[in-house]
């Protein structure tokens, strides 16, 4: 059965394919037959796809298959093209060629609909009977009703394309400004998702990869006809130094929104600010011009409507701009590049965007990104499952929670007399939730047991009761087991209220709460400005020596509560976690809505502990470090994650350390992307194995039929030597099997044999060689071992040794030094780490990487709680072997990504050495890329034979180059 838009997941809403009219289908239906679908353009254009040079056969195969997938109405495809084969350029040319054809198809459809519904085009027969005339008229009216919506969309798309053409043709800014004010065409484009021109959305992992895509696009003739715009987050495009100084993305977003509101008063962002304003456009233009877009309210100096519009037109008009170019122009013209990119995005025909913007629903909504009816290409998609899990997983540390409690406490103390009742209740609710979460992670179960208190505080109750809490009526009591909540007495000072009979003081700077043995109950309990007194009569609060205050010192933990094994991770379902920490009766959606509307995270940062004492140490971490992460925003993100379906994730609790929401079902977030897009293409250099991608992402979204294509490499198979070395063998050694399992990888004899084998193997390799280790820790352990037994000195006898650093800033300088040494006499060796910064996107072409060695197999830590839960979830949902298959796939994708670093172009040559006997297993060999598999020797070799084979291979290659 073919996968189409009639699947059950899309039954409730018409998709772009289903919305086509019958007349449209007669003219240019997207047929599955490639030859018929390609009849819209000349054969020469179709074959060449406007490729900038004569394509290799495999490039032509890739473009034709991708073009056929798009033309045939397929909803999904997975395309694999090895690194160094021009994958990005092939993807672009195929997609953009199809896009130009789609525009022609839409024009023909519009012409046909217009002609069909034109009264003059239908000749009425004077001899026709009245009954026939009435029947003809009724049929025509019926067709008109059916096609009106389709025609309206086609006309709107055509209008948007005409607007874009005017911008690209060099229309002056003054003329464009006047036109915008008269009919606000771009505003209408943004308001309706149906009127955006069909476009290609191209997503990749990093901005450097997107920059490379932009450069490839500039090389094609499509760049002269189509407009491309790059989207990025505020922290990448913001040019206001006062805002970027905040560091954390969440803080930058909050501050930007605040300044934007000040800049535009009651207006929203460009393109949306005038929707609720019924005043004439000319008047709105005069107001915007008079105040310079800042409104005189101390807003952002870069948020100026006219300057942003001008920069947006520049992005659409000229050559495609990188985000660095856009930011530079923004500084020069004092225009916000972030909002300029958003302003230009609806009219762009090629939209470049990072994963985060695409994969996170909240980010898509905040950016105004529309997926409906567009083609989505996700490049470097080999780690898409892990990326989705990472984007939607949230970690909340003890430091976050302690600082959140402190910030909320100080904010309440400072503004108590000025807070509206509902706002005071909101602050206290948020603080209570933070305390409950903190008690849960700190292991103080006595605090989480008082569920009645928690539920009473956050329940809506009657309006009178809520108001009594907020106003602090001394006599207000809740339930039978709760002490007075939020009471306030004029005799109690804000910074020195007494609690209970023990006389302990509560202060904003961190004074004691409840000395040892102090009890807090209904009888006579008083609570000061810091908030709530929770507990049944006689329950102990504030264990000996615990302190609370803006300084962020320890909160409510005793020596007994910290004796729990901190390495024991507890796992909860979402509902179970609500019950465990006592927030099961909290109206979390309502609380989150109120916190967002009140922008409380920004306010407590300015007026609370985080704003006034950023340098304090909180929970063992630097206050600046946790503060930069906006603790209240982090708590809001965690609570938002808890709104997910119970089966979609788990909560991991590391006692005394952190809480983490782990997403187990990435399809719950990716299904919307699949269902809204016209077609989703996953592309990469090493996509295999793909079974788990289809099973976990596409099948749950209702797309069981996925187009798959894997092409060979441009390099001749004689230029690649791949071999498995399973044993170290020499004249002085009886031999030792090389199998680096988790239990055996640190055995002295095995490490000695591995060191000797590596010394012998690399002695036969010219220039540069890269050795990949499964992890940084094991690389350090092996390096220390070889350094102590002298094998490292032997390894460095002819080649200089370099090691991948952990710090990102040190990678580029080290890589330059390695490349310099690799081309000198003797060459160089680079110890790299699988999954590290050198395992993806780094060019080890030619002499920089004549040999790639995989030392061991990079299986992830099977004892990881995250991996245990993921495997259990997959086995439970997709079958008993699904978890194990996922485990194998994680390893082999990492292997394939590393060994693909060596061959980068057609004339390149290199050897790939798999130094572990497990690589000889048929199941493992089957998961290697085809271009590796066809060059892989059929049987494993011992180290002596491997050295001989390597020597012969490189001698032959060097002889060919002479």
C-alpha positions in Angstrom: 0.0 0.0 0.0 1.4 3.4 -0.9 1.8 5.9 1.9 -0.4 8.9 1.2 -2.2 11.7 2.9 -5.3 9.4 3.5 -3.7 7.7 6.4 -5.6 7.7 9.7 -3.3 10.3 11.2 -4.4 12.9 8.7 -8.0 11.9 8.3 -9.4 14.8 10.3 -7.7 17.5 8.3 -7.1 18.0 4.6 -3.5 17.9 3.5 -1.9 19.8 0.7 -2.2 16.9 -1.7 -5.9 16.3 -0.9 -6.7 19.9 -1.3 -6.0 19.9 -5.0 -9.1 20.4 -7.2 -10.1 18.0 -9.9 -9.3 20.5 -12.5 -5.8 21.0 -11.1 -5.2 17.3 -11.2 -6.2 17.1 -14.8 -3.6 19.7 -15.7 -0.5 18.8 -13.7 -1.1 16.0 -11.2 1.9 14.9 -9.3 2.2 11.4 -10.7 4.3 8.5 -9.4 5.5 7.9 -12.9 8.8 9.8 -13.1 8.6 10.3 -16.9 5.1 11.7 -16.8 5.9 14.0 -13.8 9.0 15.4 -15.6 7.1 16.5 -18.7 6.8 20.1 -17.4 10.3 21.0 -18.3 12.7 20.3 -21.1 14.5 17.0 -21.0 17.9 18.6 -20.9 16.9 20.7 -17.9 15.4 17.8 -16.2 18.5 15.6 -16.6 21.0 18.3 -15.5 18.9 19.8 -12.7 20.8 23.1 -13.3 23.8 21.4 -11.7 26.8 23.8 -11.8 29.0 21.2 -13.5 28.7 17.8 -15.1 27.3 15.5 -12.3 28.8 12.2 -11.4 26.5 9.2 -12.2 25.7 8.7 -8.5 24.8 12.4 -8.1 22.5 12.1 -11.1 20.9 9.0 -9.5 20.4 10.8 -6.3 18.8 13.8 -7.9 16.5 11.7 -10.1 15.3 9.6 -7.2 14.7 12.6 -5.0 12.9 14.5 -7.8 10.7 11.4 -8.4 9.9 11.2 -4.7 8.7 14.8 -4.6 6.9 14.6 -7.9 5.2 11.4 -6.9 3.6 12.8 -3.8 5.6 10.6 -1.4 5.4 11.8 2.2 8.8 10.7 3.4 12.2 9.6 2.1 15.6 8.6 3.6 18.6 9.4 1.3 22.2 8.3 2.0 25.1 9.8 0.1 28.6 9.3 1.4 30.6 12.3 2.6 32.6 13.8 -0.2 30.0 13.0 -3.0 28.5 16.5 -3.3 25.4 15.4 -1.3 24.3 18.9 -0.3 24.6 20.3 -3.8 22.7 17.3 -5.2 19.9 17.7 -2.7 19.6 21.4 -3.4 19.5 21.1 -7.2 16.9 18.3 -7.1 14.6 20.1 -4.7 14.9 23.5 -6.3 14.3 22.1 -9.8 11.1 20.5 -8.5 10.2 23.8 -6.8 10.4 25.7 -10.1 8.2 23.1 -11.7 5.8 23.4 -8.9 5.5 27.1 -9.5 4.7 26.5 -13.1 2.2 23.8 -12.2 0.4 26.3 -9.9 0.3 29.0 -12.6 -1.3 26.5 -15.0 -3.8 25.4 -12.4 -4.7 29.0 -11.7 -5.1 29.8 -15.4 -7.3 26.7 -15.9 -9.5 27.5 -12.9 -9.9 31.1 -14.0 -10.7 30.1 -17.6 -13.2 27.5 -16.5 -15.1 29.9 -14.2 -15.1 32.8 -16.7 -18.6 33.3 -18.0 -17.4 34.6 -21.4 -15.5 31.3 -21.9 -18.7 29.3 -21.9 -20.9 29.8 -24.9 -24.6 29.4 -24.1 -26.6 27.6 -26.7 -29.5 29.6 -27.8 -31.3 26.5 -28.7 -30.8 24.8 -25.4 -33.9 24.1 -23.4 -34.5 25.9 -20.1 -34.0 22.7 -18.2 -30.7 22.1 -19.8 -29.6 25.6 -19.2 -30.6 25.4 -15.5 -28.7 22.1 -15.2 -25.6 23.6 -16.8 -25.7 26.6 -14.5 -26.2 24.4 -11.4 -23.2 22.2 -12.4 -21.1 25.3 -12.9 -22.0 26.8 -9.6 -21.1 23.5 -7.9 -17.7 23.5 -9.6 -17.2 27.1 -8.5 -17.9 26.3 -4.9 -15.5 23.4 -5.0 -12.7 25.4 -6.6 -13.1 28.8 -4.9 -10.9 27.9 -2.0 -8.2 26.4 -4.2 -8.2 29.4 -6.5 -7.9 31.8 -3.6 -4.8 30.0 -2.3 -3.3 29.9 -5.8 -4.0 33.6 -6.3 -2.5 34.4 -2.9 0.6 32.4 -3.6 0.9 34.1 -7.0 0.6 37.5 -5.4 3.3 36.6 -2.9 5.6 35.6 -5.7 4.9 38.8 -7.6 5.7 40.7 -4.4 9.0 38.8 -4.1 9.8 39.4 -7.7 9.4 43.2 -7.2 11.8 43.0 -4.3 14.3 41.0 -6.2 14.1 43.3 -9.2 15.4 46.2 -7.2 12.3 48.1 -6.1 13.4 51.0 -4.0 12.8 51.0 -0.3 10.6 54.1 -0.5 8.3 52.5 -3.0 8.2 49.3 -1.0 7.4 51.2 2.2 4.6 53.0 0.5 3.2 49.8 -0.9 3.5 48.1 2.5 1.5 50.9 4.1 -1.2 50.9 1.4 -2.1 47.2 1.2 0.2 45.5 3.8 0.8 42.6 1.5 3.6 41.0 3.6 1.3 41.3 6.7 -1.3 39.3 4.8 1.3 36.7 3.8 2.3 36.2 7.5 -1.3 36.0 8.7 -2.4 33.2 6.5 -0.4 30.0 6.2 -2.0 29.2 2.8 -0.6 32.2 1.0 3.1 31.6 1.5 4.8 30.4 -1.7 5.7 26.8 -1.6 9.2 26.5 -0.3 12.0 24.2 0.6 12.9 24.2 4.3 16.5 22.9 4.7 17.6 22.1 8.3 20.9 21.0 9.6 22.6 20.6 13.0 24.9 23.6 13.2 25.1 27.0 11.7 28.4 26.2 10.1 26.7 23.4 8.2 24.0 25.7 7.1 26.6 28.2 6.0 28.1 25.5 3.8 24.6 24.9 2.3 24.2 28.6 1.6 27.5 28.6 -0.2 26.5 25.6 -2.3 23.2 27.4 -3.2 25.1 30.4 -4.3 27.0 28.2 -6.8 23.8 27.3 -8.7 21.7 29.2 -11.2 18.8 28.8 -8.8 20.4 31.6 -6.7 19.6 34.0 -9.5 15.9 33.1 -9.5 15.0 32.1 -6.0 15.4 33.8 -2.6 17.1 32.2 0.4 16.9 33.3 4.0 18.7 31.9 7.1 16.9 31.7 10.4 18.6 31.6 13.7 17.9 32.1 17.4 18.1 35.4 19.2 21.4 34.5 20.8 22.9 34.1 17.3 21.4 37.2 15.7 20.9 39.7 18.5 23.2 42.8 18.1 22.2 44.5 21.3 25.2 44.1 23.5 23.2 44.7 26.7 21.0 41.8 25.9 23.6 39.4 24.7 25.6 40.0 27.9 22.9 38.0 29.7 24.5 34.8 28.2 21.7 32.3 28.5 19.3 31.9 25.6 16.3 31.9 27.9 17.3 35.2 29.5 18.1 36.7 26.1 14.6 35.8 24.8 12.9 37.2 27.9 14.8 40.5 27.7 14.3 40.8 24.0 10.5 40.4 24.3 10.5 42.9 27.2 12.4 45.5 25.1 10.3 44.8 22.1 7.1 45.6 24.0 8.6 48.8 25.3 9.7 49.7 21.7 6.3 49.2 20.1 4.0 50.0 23.0 0.9 48.0 22.3 2.2 46.8 19.0 3.8 43.5 18.4 6.7 42.5 16.2 7.1 43.7 12.6 4.6 42.1 10.3 2.1 41.5 13.2 2.0 44.7 15.2 -0.9 46.4 13.4 -3.3 43.5 13.1 -5.5 44.8 16.0 -5.0 48.5 15.0 -7.9 49.7 12.9 -6.4 53.1 12.3 -5.5 53.9 8.7 -2.1 52.5 7.4 -0.9 56.0 6.7 -1.5 57.1 10.2 0.3 54.0 11.6 3.2 54.8 9.3 3.5 58.3 10.6 3.4 57.1 14.2 6.1 54.5 13.5 8.2 57.1 11.8 7.8 59.8 14.4 8.9 57.6 17.3 11.6 55.8 15.3 10.0 52.5 16.2 11.1 52.8 19.9 8.1 54.6 21.3 10.2 56.6 23.7 9.8 53.8 26.3 13.4 52.8 26.6 13.1 49.9 24.2 15.6 48.3 22.0 17.3 50.8 19.6 17.5 48.1 16.9 13.8 47.4 16.9 12.8 50.0 14.2 10.1 49.0 11.8 11.4 50.9 8.7 15.0 49.7 9.2 13.9 46.1 9.8 11.7 46.1 6.7 14.7 47.4 4.7 17.0 44.8 6.0 14.4 42.1 5.3 14.1 43.2 1.7 17.9 43.2 1.4 17.9 39.6 2.6 15.4 38.7 -0.1 16.8 40.7 -2.9 20.6 40.1 -3.0 22.8 37.1 -2.7 21.9 34.8 0.2 23.2 36.2 3.5 24.8 34.2 6.2 23.8 34.9 9.8 27.1 36.7 10.3 26.4 38.9 7.3 22.9 39.6 8.5 24.2 40.5 11.9 26.8 42.8 10.5 24.3 44.6 8.3 22.0 44.9 11.3 24.7 46.7 13.3 25.5 49.0 10.4 21.9 49.9 9.8 20.8 49.7 13.4 18.1 47.2 12.5 17.4 44.0 14.3 18.6 41.1 12.2 16.5 38.5 14.1 13.2 40.2 13.3 14.4 41.0 9.8 15.0 37.3 9.1 11.6 36.5 10.5 10.1 39.3 8.4 11.6 37.9 5.3 10.9 34.2 6.0 7.3 34.0 4.7 8.4 35.2 1.2 11.6 33.1 1.1 11.7 30.1 -1.3 14.6 28.4 0.4 14.6 28.6 4.2 17.8 27.5 6.1 17.2 26.8 9.8 18.8 24.9 12.6 17.4 21.7 14.2 16.2 23.5 17.4 14.0 25.9 15.4 12.4 23.1 13.4 12.0 20.3 15.9 10.7 22.2 19.0 7.0 23.1 18.7 7.4 26.1 21.0 10.3 27.5 19.0 8.4 27.0 15.8 5.5 28.9 17.2 7.7 31.7 18.6 9.5 32.0 15.2 6.3 32.0 13.2 7.5 29.0 11.2 4.9 27.4 9.0 5.4 23.8 7.7 2.1 23.2 6.0 2.5 22.4 2.3 6.3 22.8 2.2 9.1 20.3 1.6 11.3 19.7 4.5 14.9 18.4 4.1 16.8 17.4 7.3 20.5 17.1 6.6 22.9 15.2 8.7 19.9 13.2 10.1 21.8 10.2 11.3 21.4 11.3 14.9 17.8 12.6 14.5 16.4 10.3 17.2 19.0 11.4 19.8 18.6 15.0 18.7 14.8 14.9 19.2 15.3 13.3 22.7 17.9 15.9 23.6 15.7 18.9 22.4 12.8 17.8 24.5 14.6 16.5 27.6 15.0 18.9 30.5 17.5 18.7 33.4 16.7 20.6 36.6 19.5 20.7 39.2 19.5 21.2 42.9 21.2 24.5 42.2 18.4 25.6 39.9 15.8 24.8 42.5 17.6 26.4 45.5 18.1 29.6 43.6 14.5 29.6 42.4 13.3 29.2 45.9 15.6 32.1 47.0 14.6 34.3 44.2 10.9 33.9 44.8 11.3 34.3 48.5 13.2 37.6 48.2 10.8 38.8 45.4 7.8 38.2 47.7 9.5 39.9 50.6 10.5 42.9 48.6 7.2 43.5 46.8 4.7 42.0 49.3 2.8 45.3 49.9 2.6 46.0 46.1 1.6 42.6 44.7 -2.0 42.1 43.6 -3.7 39.2 45.5 -3.7 36.9 42.4 -0.1 37.7 41.7 0.9 37.0 45.3 -0.9 33.7 45.1 0.9 32.9 41.9 4.3 33.6 43.5 3.6 31.5 46.5 2.3 28.6 44.3 5.5 28.7 42.3 7.7 28.8 45.4 5.7 25.9 46.9 6.2 23.8 43.8 9.9 24.6 43.8 10.2 23.6 47.4 8.4 20.3 46.7 10.7 19.5 43.8 13.7 20.4 45.9 12.5 18.2 48.8 12.1 15.4 46.3 15.6 15.7 44.8 17.1 16.3 48.3 15.5 13.1 49.6 13.5 14.8 52.3 10.4 12.6 52.0 8.8 14.2 55.0 8.3 17.4 53.1 6.7 15.6 50.2 4.4 13.6 52.4 2.2 16.6 53.3 0.1 16.4 50.1 -3.0 18.0 51.7 -1.1 21.2 52.3 0.2 21.3 48.8 -3.1 20.6 47.2 -4.9 23.2 49.4 -2.5 26.0 48.5 -2.8 25.5 44.7 -6.4 24.5 44.4 -8.6 27.2 43.1 -11.1 27.1 45.9 -13.7 29.8 46.3 -12.8 33.4 45.3 -13.2 34.5 48.8 -10.9 31.9 50.2 -8.2 32.6 47.6 -8.5 36.3 48.4 -8.2 35.6 52.1 -4.9 33.7 51.5 -3.6 36.5 49.3 -4.5 39.3 51.7 -3.1 37.2 54.6 -6.2 37.2 56.8 -4.9 36.0 60.2 -7.8 33.7 60.9 -7.8 31.9 57.5 -7.3 28.2 57.9 -7.3 25.5 55.3 -8.5 21.9 56.0 -7.9 20.1 59.2 -4.2 19.3 58.8 -2.8 22.6 57.6 -1.3 25.5 59.5 -2.1 29.1 58.6 -0.9 29.8 55.1 0.4 33.1 53.9 -0.8 35.1 56.9 0.6 38.5 57.6 0.7 40.5 60.8 1.6 44.1 60.9 3.6 43.4 64.0 5.9 41.0 62.2 8.7 42.7 60.2 9.3 41.6 56.7 12.9 40.8 57.4 12.6 39.3 60.9 9.3 37.4 61.3 9.1 34.8 64.0 8.0 31.3 63.3 6.6 29.0 65.9 7.6 29.0 69.5 11.3 28.5 69.0 11.9 32.1 68.1 13.9 31.2 65.0 14.2 34.0 62.5 13.6 34.2 58.8 15.5 36.7 56.8 16.2 37.6 53.2 19.9 37.1 53.6 19.7 33.5 54.8 18.9 33.3 58.5 17.9 30.1 60.2 14.5 28.5 59.7 13.5 26.3 62.5 16.3 25.3 64.9 16.7 21.8 66.0 13.5 20.5 67.4 11.4 23.5 66.6 7.9 22.7 65.7 5.4 24.5 63.6 1.7 23.9 63.9 -1.7 25.5 63.7 -1.5 26.6 67.3 0.1 30.0 67.4 2.0 29.7 64.2 2.9 32.9 62.4 4.4 33.3 59.0 6.1 36.4 57.8 6.6 37.9 54.4 8.6 35.0 53.1 5.5 33.0 52.4 4.0 29.7 53.4 4.1 27.6 56.6 3.3 24.1 55.6 2.8 21.1 57.9 0.4 19.4 60.2 0.3 20.3 63.9 3.5 19.2 65.5 5.4 18.4 62.3 9.0 19.4 62.4 10.1 22.0 59.9 13.7 23.2 59.2 16.1 20.5 60.4 19.0 21.6 62.6 21.3 24.0 61.0 19.5 24.3 57.7 19.4 27.8 56.2 17.4 29.6 53.6 18.1 32.9 52.1 19.3 34.9 49.1 22.8 33.6 49.6 21.6 30.3 48.3 23.0 28.1 51.1 21.6 24.7 52.0 17.9 24.3 52.2 16.1 22.0 54.7 18.4 19.0 54.6 19.9 17.2 57.5 22.8 14.9 57.8 20.5 11.9 57.7 18.8 13.1 54.5 22.1 13.3 52.6 23.3 9.8 53.6 21.4 8.2 50.7 23.5 6.7 47.9 23.8 9.6 45.5 24.7 7.3 42.7 21.3 5.5 42.8 19.0 7.0 40.2 15.3 6.6 40.8 13.0 6.4 37.8 9.4 7.5 37.8 6.6 7.7 35.3 5.2 11.2 34.9 2.1 10.6 36.9 4.0 8.6 39.5 6.5 11.5 39.9 3.6 14.0 40.5 2.4 11.8 43.3 6.0 11.2 44.7 6.8 14.9 45.1 3.3 16.0 46.1 2.3 18.2 43.2 -0.4 15.8 41.8 -3.1 18.3 42.6 -1.3 21.3 41.3 -2.9 22.9 38.2 0.4 23.0 36.3 -0.9 24.3 33.0 -2.6 27.2 34.8 0.5 28.0 36.8 2.7 27.9 33.7 0.3 30.2 31.9 0.3 32.7 34.7 4.0 32.6 35.1 4.4 33.3 31.4 1.9 36.1 31.3 3.4 37.8 34.3 7.0 37.3 33.0 7.9 36.4 36.6 11.2 34.8 35.7 12.5 38.2 34.4 11.2 40.0 37.4 12.7 37.8 40.0 16.0 38.0 38.1 15.9 41.7 38.4 14.6 42.1 41.9 15.4 38.8 43.6 18.4 36.8 44.6 19.5 36.1 41.1 19.6 39.7 40.2 21.3 41.1 43.3 23.6 38.4 44.2 24.7 36.6 41.1 28.0 35.6 42.4 26.8 33.4 45.3 27.4 29.7 45.4 24.2 27.7 45.1 24.1 24.0 45.8 27.7 23.4 45.1 27.7 25.3 41.8 28.6 28.8 41.0 25.7 31.2 41.3 26.6 32.8 38.0 26.5 29.4 36.4 23.1 28.5 37.6 21.8 32.1 37.4 22.9 32.3 33.8 20.6 29.4 33.1 17.5 31.3 34.5 16.4 28.8 37.3 12.8 29.8 37.2 12.6 29.4 33.4 14.4 26.0 33.8 11.8 25.0 36.3 9.0 26.1 33.9 10.6 24.1 31.1 10.7 21.0 33.4 7.1 21.5 34.4 6.1 21.9 30.8 7.8 18.6 30.0 5.7 16.9 32.8 2.6 17.7 30.7 3.6 15.0 28.2 1.7 11.8 28.0 2.7 9.4 30.8 4.1 6.8 28.4 6.1 9.2 26.3 8.8 9.9 28.9 10.3 9.2 32.3 11.6 11.3 35.2 15.0 10.4 36.5 15.9 11.5 40.0 19.5 11.6 41.1 19.3 12.2 44.8 21.1 15.3 45.8 21.9 16.2 42.2 19.2 16.7 39.7 15.8 15.8 38.1 15.7 15.0 34.5 12.8 14.5 32.1 13.8 11.9 29.5 11.8 11.8 26.3 11.3 8.2 25.2 8.9 8.6 22.3 10.3 11.1 19.8 7.4 10.5 17.4 5.1 12.4 19.8 6.9 15.5 18.7 8.0 14.6 15.2 4.5 13.3 14.1 3.3 16.9 13.8 6.3 17.8 11.5 5.5 14.8 9.3 1.8 15.4 9.1 2.0 19.1 8.3 4.9 19.0 5.8 4.3 18.1 2.2 7.3 15.7 2.2 10.0 15.0 4.8 13.4 14.0 3.5 16.1 12.7 5.9 19.5 12.9 4.4 23.0 12.1 5.5 26.3 10.6 4.7 25.8 7.6 7.0 22.2 6.9 7.6 22.4 3.2 8.0 20.9 1.4 9.8 17.5 3.0 9.1 15.0 0.5 10.4 14.7 2.3 13.8 14.3 5.7 12.1 11.3 4.3 10.2 9.9 2.4 13.1 10.2 5.2 15.7 9.5 8.3 13.6 7.5 7.6 10.5 5.3 4.6 11.4 3.7 6.3 14.5 3.1 9.4 12.3 1.0 7.3 9.9 3.6 7.0 7.2 4.6 3.3 6.8 5.9 3.6 3.2 9.2 5.5 3.2 11.3 6.0 0.0 14.9 4.7 0.6 17.9 5.4 -1.5 21.6 4.8 -0.9 24.2 5.7 -3.5 27.8 4.6 -3.8 30.9 6.8 -3.4 32.5 8.8 -6.2 35.8 7.3 -5.3 36.9 4.1 -7.1 36.7 1.1 -4.7 40.4 0.4 -5.5 41.2 3.6 -3.6 39.8 2.2 -0.4 41.3 -0.6 1.7 39.1 -1.8 4.6 40.2 -4.6 6.9 39.5 -6.1 10.3 42.4 -6.9 12.6 41.3 -9.4 15.1 44.7 -10.5 16.6 48.1 -9.2 17.4 50.8 -11.6 16.2 54.5 -11.2 15.9 57.6 -13.4 15.9 58.2 -12.7 19.6 54.6 -13.1 20.7 52.3 -16.1 20.5 49.4 -13.7 19.7 46.5 -12.1 21.6 43.0 -11.7 20.4 41.9 -8.1 20.1 38.3 -7.8 21.6 37.6 -4.7 23.6 34.5 -5.7 25.4 33.4 -3.6 28.5 34.7 -6.2 30.9 38.0 -6.8 29.1 39.0 -3.5 27.6 41.3 -2.5 30.6 43.1 -5.8 30.9 46.9 -5.1 30.9 47.7 -7.9 28.4 45.0 -6.6 25.9 46.2 -3.0 26.1 49.8 -4.1 25.6 48.8 -6.1 22.5 46.8 -3.2 21.2 49.7 -0.8 21.6 52.1 -3.2 19.8 49.6 -3.7 17.0 49.0 0.0 16.6 52.8 0.7 16.5 53.2 -1.9 13.7 50.2 -0.8 11.7 50.9 2.9 11.7 54.5 2.4 10.7 53.1 1.3 7.3 50.9 4.4 7.0 52.3 7.6 5.3 51.3 11.1 6.4 48.4 11.5 8.8 46.5 8.8 10.7 43.5 9.2 12.9 42.7 6.7 15.8 39.2 6.9 17.2 38.6 5.8 20.8 35.1 5.0 22.2 35.3 7.7 24.9 37.5 10.4 26.4 37.9 8.5 29.6 39.2 5.4 28.0 41.5 7.4 25.7 43.0 9.0 28.8 43.4 5.6 30.5 45.0 4.0 27.4 47.3 7.0 26.9 48.5 6.8 30.5 49.1 3.0 30.2 51.1 3.3 27.0 53.0 6.2 28.3 54.1 4.2 31.4 55.1 1.1 29.5 57.0 2.9 26.7 54.7 2.1 23.8 53.7 5.7 23.4 57.3 6.6 22.8 57.6 3.9 20.1 54.4 5.3 18.6 55.8 8.8 18.5 59.2 7.7 17.2 58.3 8.7 13.6 55.0 10.5 13.9 54.0 13.4 16.1 51.1 12.6 18.4 48.1 14.9 19.0 45.1 14.3 21.2 41.6 15.7 20.9 41.0 18.2 23.7 37.8 18.4 25.7 37.5 22.2 25.4 35.8 23.4 22.2 38.0 26.4 21.9 41.2 24.3 21.7 40.0 22.1 18.8 40.7 24.4 15.9 44.3 25.3 16.9 45.1 21.6 17.6 43.6 20.6 14.2 45.8 23.2 12.4 48.9 21.9 14.2 48.0 18.3 13.3 47.5 19.1 9.6 50.8 20.9 9.4 52.6 18.0 11.0 50.7 15.4 8.8 52.2 16.8 5.6 55.8 16.9 6.9 58.3 14.0 7.0 57.1 11.2 9.1 53.5 12.5 9.4 51.3 12.7 12.5 48.9 10.7 14.6 45.7 12.1 16.0 43.9 10.4 18.9 40.2 11.4 18.5 37.0 10.4 20.3 33.8 8.9 18.8 31.1 11.4 19.2 33.6 14.1 19.9 34.1 17.3 17.9 36.5 15.6 15.4 34.2 12.7 14.6 31.7 14.8 12.5 32.2 17.5 9.9 36.0 17.5 10.0 37.8 17.2 6.7 40.6 14.6 6.9 41.2 14.5 3.1 44.3 13.4 1.4 47.4 13.5 3.6 45.4 14.6 6.6 43.9 11.1 6.9 45.5 8.3 5.0 44.3 5.9 7.6 41.4 5.8 10.0 41.6 3.3 12.9 38.6 2.3 15.0 40.0 1.0 18.3 37.2 -1.1 19.7 33.5 -0.7 19.2 31.8 2.5 20.6 28.8 0.9 22.3 27.2 3.3 24.7 27.2 2.6 28.5 24.6 -0.1 28.9 24.3 0.8 32.6 23.2 4.3 31.8 19.7 4.9 33.3 18.7 6.8 30.2 19.7 3.9 27.9 18.1 1.3 30.1 14.7 3.2 30.1 14.9 3.8 26.3 15.7 0.1 25.5 12.9 -1.1 27.8 10.4 1.3 26.2 11.3 0.2 22.7 11.2 -3.5 23.6 7.8 -3.0 25.2 6.3 -1.0 22.3 8.0 -2.4 19.2 8.9 -6.0 20.1 11.4 -7.8 22.4 14.4 -7.2 20.0 13.7 -3.5 19.4 15.8 -2.3 22.4 18.8 -4.4 21.4 18.5 -3.2 17.8 18.6 0.4 19.0 21.7 -0.3 21.0 23.4 -1.8 18.0 22.3 1.0 15.8 23.8 3.6 18.2 27.2 1.9 17.9 27.2 1.4 14.2 26.1 4.9 13.3 28.9 6.2 15.3 31.4 3.9 13.6 30.1 4.8 10.1 30.3 8.5 10.9 34.0 8.2 12.0 35.2 6.1 9.1 33.6 8.4 6.6 36.1 11.1 7.6 38.8 9.7 5.4 37.6 9.8 1.8 36.5 13.3 0.7 36.8 13.4 -3.1 37.1 11.2 -6.2 40.9 11.1 -6.2 41.4 10.5 -2.5 42.6 7.2 -1.1 42.8 5.8 2.4 42.8 2.7 4.5 40.2 1.9 7.2 41.4 -0.4 10.0 38.8 -1.9 12.3 40.8 -3.0 15.3 38.4 -5.4 17.1 37.5 -9.0 16.3 33.8 -8.2 16.7 33.8 -6.3 13.4 34.2 -9.6 11.6 30.7 -10.7 12.6 28.3 -10.8 9.7 25.6 -8.8 11.5 28.1 -6.0 12.1 29.5 -6.0 8.6 26.0 -5.8 7.1 25.5 -2.4 8.9 28.6 -0.8 7.3 28.0 1.5 4.3 28.0 -0.2 0.9 31.0 1.7 -0.3 33.0 0.4 2.7 31.6 -3.1 2.5 32.7 -3.6 -1.1 36.3 -2.7 -0.2 36.3 -4.7 3.1 38.5 -7.8 3.0 36.3 -10.9 3.4 38.3 -12.4 6.3 39.9 -10.7 9.4 43.7 -10.5 9.5 46.3 -10.7 12.2 48.5 -7.7 12.7 51.4 -9.1 10.7 49.3 -9.7 7.6 47.6 -6.4 8.1 50.9 -4.5 8.1 51.9 -6.3 4.9 48.6 -5.5 3.2 48.8 -1.8 4.2 52.4 -1.6 2.9 51.4 -3.0 -0.4 48.3 -0.7 -0.7 50.1 2.5 0.0 53.1 1.5 -2.2 50.7 1.0 -5.1 48.9 4.3 -4.5 52.2 6.2 -4.3 53.4 4.5 -7.5 50.2 5.7 -9.3 50.7 9.3 -8.3 54.2 9.4 -9.7 
